[in-house]
Amino acid sequence: MFSIELKTRNITVDLNALSVLDVRALLDTKKKPRDGDVILSKAVGMTVEEIESLPYPEYRKLTRFFWQCVNDPLKDEDDAKNSQSESTSL
């Protein structure tokens, strides 16, 4: 899981809440923006209405961070493995 701090709240992005079909649907250019917000809401634990009522800069910060997580979903696990190997290599 990944976390980001917005001005209004702290958000945890849980990619395990999404299926492969969800991620593929996000990439479908024929979908409406609200469809993407529905999928985003599953990963961040917010309602679609909460997402849509965010100030635009906060929404952009959240969606940019979300896409970074989607593009590198193993980063959190890799960081944990690296820190474990560093601590055990002493």
C-alpha positions, 0 to 999 in steps of 0.5 A, a space after each residue: 500500500 502507498 500513502 499520500 498526504 493531501 491538504 484535506 486528508 491522508 490517503 492510502 492507495 490499496 492496489 489490491 482492491 483493484 482487479 486487472 479488469 479495473 486497471 484495463 478499464 482505466 486505460 480505455 479511452 472510451 470510458 467516461 471520467 466518472 468511470 475512472 473515479 469509480 475505480 479510483 474510489 475502490 483503491 483509495 477508500 473514498 466515495 465518488 462524491 468525495 473524490 469529485 468534491 476535492 479541490 482540483 489541485 488536490 484531485 490532480 495530486 491524488 490522481 498523479 500519485 495513483 498513476 505512479 502507484 499503478 505504473 509501479 505496483 511492486 515498488 512498495 514490496 521492493 522497498 520493503 525487501 531492500 530495507 530488509 536485506 540492508 538490515 540483515 547484511 550488517 
